[in-house]
């Protein structure tokens, strides 16, 4: 196994027939709506995660968040981040990848629907039946509100302060996960390639 290196991009290049832009999870309402009057605060030292099970296995492309802002300095140098995490005992576990986001498109709090898109550059593999977390954090000066869904959703949100443990059990945040779906016959070798990649990185 020495010298064996494979990236998600290389694995993705093996897929010759795909259905681009498929939605593998969404609890957004009609017209990308959500509960504009209720949400979990995301600010310095306050991090929020929303959980989901992808309906199909594939490569994550982007996430659309039902996100508003209260105090917003990102265009002037403030920071915030969106990331994909694995699950650890029904709470966010290990970072899988960070996604890029255009937070300047977030609407003001309470103004209604509007989503912020976060895109993947590494296109990590999502497996059907596996719980994942989308985690949102913000830096100094930013006070974001990740709105809750108005749809029926048994998944739950989690929040944490600084280095405290995650607190799970809130109504889930509103978001959509988009992915590229390979042909069914490709999923087994792709998952094998991903496991070999992770194994080689641990060595």
DRENLO-425451 format. One record per residue: residue in one letter; z, x, y of N, C-alpha, C in turn. Coordinates in pm, whole numbers, padded with zeros to 5 digits, always signed. Atoms other than C-alpha are relative to their C-alpha. Example, Ala and Ser with C-alpha at 12.3 -4.5 7.8 and 13.67 -1.06 7.14 Angstrom:
BEGIN
A+00000+00089-00119+00780+01230-00450+00000+00090+00120
S-00006-00082-00119+00714+01367-00106+00073-00077+00109
***
This chain:
BEGIN
X+00000+00081-00121+00000+00000+00000+00000+00085+00127
X-00006-00087-00116+00025+00303+00225-00133-00003+00075
X+00120+00002-00081-00220+00285+00510-00065-00136+00008
X+00056+00135-00005-00285-00086+00456+00043-00070+00127
X-00029+00069-00124-00307-00248+00795-00101-00111+00019
X+00090+00113-00023-00449-00589+00875+00060-00085+00111
X-00046+00081-00111-00422-00797+01191-00041-00144-00019
X+00040+00140+00006-00435-01171+01237-00142-00016+00050
X+00137+00008-00049-00755-01114+01434-00099+00040-00107
X+00089-00041+00108-00909-00930+01140-00008-00107-00107
X+00000+00108+00098-00802-01205+00905-00083-00116+00050
X+00074+00112-00058-00943-01465+01142-00150+00024-00008
X+00143-00030+00004-01280-01287+01139-00059-00028-00137
X+00049+00031+00134-01302-01358+00765-00036-00146-00017
X+00024+00143+00011-01314-01730+00831-00139-00032+00055
X+00137+00025-00041-01678-01837+00842-00026-00144+00038
X+00019+00141-00033-01636-02213+00870+00133-00058+00043
X-00126+00050-00051-01366-02362+01089-00021-00127+00080
X+00001+00115-00090-01275-02676+01282+00084+00039+00120
X-00073-00054-00114-01180-02536+01623+00075-00108+00077
X-00071+00089-00090-00918-02696+01843+00064-00120-00065
X-00065+00112+00066-00760-02923+01582+00146-00008+00044
X-00140+00021-00034-00424-03074+01675+00081-00004-00130
X-00082-00003+00121-00165-02983+01409+00139-00056+00024
X-00123+00070-00034+00131-03135+01593-00011-00052+00142
X-00010+00052-00137+00176-03362+01893+00097-00117+00002
X-00084+00116-00027+00445-03595+02020-00020-00047+00145
X+00037+00050-00132+00278-03647+02358-00053-00143-00014
X+00048+00136+00003+00203-04009+02442-00142-00011+00050
X+00136+00021-00052-00126-04163+02560-00017+00068+00135
X+00023-00070-00125-00280-03957+02838+00093+00116+00023
X-00096-00112-00007-00042-03669+02758+00128-00039+00073
X-00120+00048-00068+00251-03879+02877+00127+00042-00075
X-00132-00032+00054+00622-03813+02820+00103-00065+00090
X-00107+00058-00080+00960-03916+02958+00024+00088+00123
X-00009-00083-00119+00935-03782+03313+00139+00000+00064
X-00134+00007-00059+01296-03880+03391+00106+00064-00088
X-00098-00060+00091+01460-03698+03099-00056+00129-00059
X+00044-00126+00057+01442-03338+02985+00113+00101-00006
X-00098-00107+00011+01629-03021+02899-00032+00109+00102
X+00018-00099-00105+01682-02766+03175-00024+00138-00060
X+00032-00137+00039+01526-02423+03131+00013+00086+00125
X-00027-00082-00117+01666-02169+03375+00055+00135-00046
X-00056-00129+00037+01814-01820+03386+00122-00021-00091
X-00106+00007+00102+02037-01783+03077+00000-00131-00078
X+00010+00124+00077+01936-02131+02950-00138-00007-00064
X+00125-00001+00077+01671-02133+02676-00009-00127-00083
X+00021+00125+00073+01520-02438+02505-00108+00020-00105
X+00100-00006+00105+01331-02474+02178-00032-00138-00052
X+00044+00124+00061+01129-02759+02031-00057+00031-00138
X+00040-00030+00137+01068-02778+01655-00118-00087-00043
X+00112+00077+00054+00764-02892+01459-00039+00051-00138
X+00062-00033+00127+00598-02896+01119-00151-00021+00018
X+00144+00021-00015+00220-02837+01138-00054-00091-00111
X+00057+00093+00098+00021-03112+00967-00103+00067-00090
X+00097-00078+00077-00233-02854+00847+00026+00148+00026
X-00013-00143-00018-00227-02481+00792-00117+00055+00081
X+00106-00059-00081-00426-02269+01036+00052+00107+00093
X-00034-00103-00097-00425-02019+01322+00033-00065+00133
X-00039+00062-00127-00233-02121+01633-00091+00048+00113
X+00085-00031-00114-00457-02136+01940+00074-00018+00132
X-00065+00028-00127-00248-02294+02213+00108-00106-00018
X-00105+00101-00004+00050-02512+02300-00005-00065+00138
X-00003+00074-00126+00053-02784+02569+00140-00061+00016
X-00140+00037-00021+00400-02847+02715+00013-00108+00106
X-00035+00100-00101+00532-03155+02894+00107+00057+00090
X-00091-00084-00079+00687-02937+03161-00008-00034+00148
X-00010+00017-00145+00804-03009+03517+00087+00113+00056
X-00086-00102-00058+00982-02783+03762+00089-00060+00108
X-00092+00033-00107+01282-02819+03990-00008+00105+00110
X+00012-00114-00090+01291-02476+04155-00097+00097-00063
X+00113-00068+00062+00979-02271+04104-00044+00120+00082
X+00040-00120-00074+00924-01909+04212-00097+00086-00079
X+00090-00079+00085+00687-01798+03936-00120+00055+00077
X+00115-00057-00073+00386-01767+04172+00039+00117+00090
X-00046-00107-00089+00598-01531+04386+00073+00112-00076
X-00057-00109+00077+00703-01303+04105+00107-00041-00100
X-00096+00046+00100+00939-01519+03900-00059+00006-00140
X+00048-00013+00137+00915-01511+03524+00044-00119-00086
X-00033+00097+00104+00912-01756+03235-00087+00035-00119
X+00077-00036+00118+00787-01728+02881+00004-00110-00104
X+00012+00092+00112+00670-01939+02588-00024+00084-00125
X+00013-00080+00121+00701-01807+02234+00007-00087-00124
X-00005+00064+00131+00652-01909+01872+00103+00072-00086
X-00105-00056+00084+00954-01858+01647-00003-00062-00139
X-00025+00054+00133+01025-01898+01278+00128-00083+00004
X-00121+00079+00011+01305-02124+01158+00107+00076-00077
X-00113-00060+00070+01649-02002+01054+00112-00103-00006
X-00104+00101+00019+01878-02272+00914-00006-00108+00107
X+00023+00111-00093+01726-02543+01136+00025+00034+00147
X-00003-00042-00139+01736-02341+01458-00099+00115+00015
X+00095-00110-00018+01502-02081+01614+00049+00129-00064
X-00037-00122+00071+01498-01763+01408-00061+00125+00062
X+00063-00126-00041+01266-01462+01449-00125-00026+00083
X+00120+00008-00082+01003-01416+01717-00123+00031-00084
X+00129-00023+00066+00652-01450+01573-00100+00055+00100
X+00087-00051-00106+00454-01409+01894+00033-00066+00132
X-00012+00055-00134+00467-01460+02269-00136-00052+00044
X+00123+00061-00047+00208-01684+02433-00009+00016+00152
X+00020-00009-00145+00057-01656+02781-00009-00139+00059
X-00007+00132-00061+00104-01945+03024-00036+00005+00147
X+00030+00016-00142-00022-02067+03361+00102-00096+00059
X-00109+00086-00045+00310-02197+03491-00025-00060+00137
X+00027+00052-00134+00168-02251+03838-00059-00141-00005
X+00057+00134+00012+00006-02569+03702+00106-00106-00030
X-00107+00097+00032+00344-02733+03626+00021-00095+00117
X-00026+00096-00108+00399-03056+03823+00147+00001+00041
X-00137+00010-00047+00710-03114+04031+00077-00101-00084
X-00084+00085+00083+01001-03280+03853-00006-00145+00045
X-00001+00143-00027+00977-03658+03827-00129-00056+00055
X+00126+00048-00056+00618-03678+03948-00091-00064-00104
X+00081+00063+00104+00485-03800+03612-00056+00100-00097
X+00057-00080+00107+00269-03665+03334-00073+00122+00055
X+00070-00124-00033+00112-03323+03337+00048+00106-00097
X-00039-00099+00099+00108-03042+03083-00034+00141+00047
X+00026-00142-00022+00119-02663+03098-00047+00058-00132
X+00057-00056+00123-00098-02480+02846+00041+00146-00016
X-00033-00138+00037+00012-02162+02670-00094+00041-00111
X+00102-00041+00096-00248-01966+02476+00046+00119-00084
X-00033-00108+00092-00217-01735+02177-00107+00108+00005
X+00095-00111+00006-00377-01393+02171-00009+00060-00140
X+00000-00057+00135-00284-01298+01814-00028-00104-00108
X+00037+00108+00092-00343-01638+01648+00075+00010-00134
X-00084-00007+00120-00054-01628+01403-00028-00119-00091
X+00025+00105+00099-00087-01830+01083+00116-00098-00003
X-00096+00109+00020+00093-02165+01061-00020-00057-00139
X+00006+00052+00136+00175-02294+00713+00047-00144-00004
X-00039+00139+00016+00189-02662+00622+00137-00009-00066
X-00131+00020+00060+00541-02781+00544+00105+00099+00044
X-00094-00099-00051+00707-02494+00731+00041-00038+00142
X-00047+00031-00135+00926-02556+01036-00016+00121+00090
X+00013-00102-00103+00845-02358+01349+00066-00051+00128
X-00059+00035-00129+00987-02351+01700-00085+00055+00113
X+00053-00047-00127+00828-02330+02043+00118+00018+00093
X-00118-00034-00079+01083-02156+02266-00043+00034+00143
X+00030-00020-00142+01076-02164+02646+00121+00059+00069
X-00107-00062-00077+01283-01935+02868-00051+00028+00141
X+00036-00022-00139+01288-01869+03243+00088+00107+00062
X-00073-00107-00067+01393-01586+03468+00069-00049+00126
X-00075+00036-00121+01597-01580+03792-00085-00081+00098
X+00066+00079-00102+01507-01843+04049-00081-00117-00051
X+00079+00108+00056+01321-02071+03812+00090-00104-00066
X-00073+00110+00062+01457-02410+03709-00103-00101-00048
X+00102+00084+00060+01217-02585+03475+00066-00113-00079
X-00049+00112+00080+01259-02916+03294-00103-00033-00107
X+00089+00032+00112+01102-02951+02950+00031-00143-00042
X-00023+00143+00017+01063-03325+02920+00002-00043-00147
X-00011+00051+00136+01148-03528+02612-00115-00095-00031
X+00108+00087+00045+00897-03724+02408+00041-00146+00008
X-00022+00145+00007+00861-04101+02425-00044-00055-00134
X+00052+00041+00129+00716-04107+02075+00106+00015-00110
X-00090-00014+00116+00888-04144+01738-00017+00140-00059
X+00006-00138+00046+00972-03790+01632+00137+00038-00056
X-00127-00035+00064+01240-03688+01382+00035+00148+00018
X-00032-00138-00032+01213-03322+01485+00099+00004+00116
X-00103-00011-00101+01486-03198+01715-00019+00122+00089
X+00002-00112-00094+01521-02973+02018+00132+00076-00009
X-00120-00083-00001+01772-02691+02059+00012+00069+00135
X-00023-00071-00126+01928-02521+02359+00110+00104-00018
X-00103-00103+00008+02136-02209+02411+00023+00060+00137
X-00037-00068-00124+02318-02035+02693+00022+00147-00029
X-00014-00145+00012+02278-01659+02721-00004+00041-00147
X-00002-00048+00139+02382-01504+02388+00076-00095-00093
X-00069+00097+00085+02562-01814+02257-00091-00046-00114
X+00078+00055+00110+02453-01981+01935-00081-00120+00046
X+00082+00117-00030+02183-02246+01940+00078-00128-00028
X-00055+00134+00021+02297-02607+01978-00119-00091-00028
X+00114+00080+00045+02061-02837+01787+00039-00147-00009
X-00027+00142+00018+02033-03215+01788-00048-00088+00113
X+00051+00077-00114+01867-03320+02113-00132-00067-00036
X+00133+00060+00016+01566-03552+02136-00104+00108+00024
X+00095-00112-00005+01262-03334+02084-00076+00006+00132
X+00082-00022-00119+01070-03183+02375-00141-00052-00026
X+00136+00050+00010+00720-03313+02446-00099+00117+00000
X+00099-00107+00006+00443-03078+02335-00104-00027-00108
X+00109+00009+00097+00122-03037+02136-00037+00140-00044
X+00041-00130+00055+00016-02751+01909-00143-00012-00050
X+00141-00003+00040-00355-02673+01868-00026+00124-00085
X+00027-00112+00091-00492-02453+01592-00143-00004-00050
X+00128-00011+00068-00809-02330+01426+00026-00015-00149
X-00022+00029+00141-00833-02465+01072-00108+00065-00085
X+00099-00057+00092-01003-02254+00804-00032-00100-00110
X+00031+00082+00116-01172-02409+00505+00117+00008-00099
X-00114+00001+00094-00911-02511+00241-00002+00116-00099
X+00009-00107+00098-01042-02249-00002+00037+00136+00057
X-00033-00126-00063-00968-01977+00254+00149+00019+00022
X-00140-00011-00037-00599-02056+00308+00080+00092-00091
X-00078-00084+00093-00464-01888-00008-00022+00148+00027
X+00016-00143-00030-00629-01547+00056+00049+00039+00138
X-00049-00032-00134-00540-01567+00425+00151+00015+00002
X-00145-00010+00008-00173-01631+00349+00041+00127-00074
X-00028-00124+00073-00180-01345+00097-00018+00120+00092
X+00022-00110-00093-00327-01117+00363+00112+00013+00101
X-00110-00001-00097-00054-01217+00606+00126+00058-00063
X-00118-00054+00067+00221-01142+00351-00013+00150-00020
X+00020-00144+00017+00068-00801+00279+00015+00073+00133
X-00014-00059-00132+00050-00733+00653+00146+00017+00035
X-00142-00006-00033+00418-00816+00699+00072+00102-00087
X-00062-00096+00089+00512-00609+00396-00029+00142+00046
X+00036-00135-00044+00323-00306+00529+00074+00038+00126
X-00071-00029-00124+00498-00338+00868+00145+00036-00025
X-00141-00030+00031+00840-00323+00701+00017+00138-00059
X-00012-00131+00063+00759+00005+00535+00005+00113+00101
***
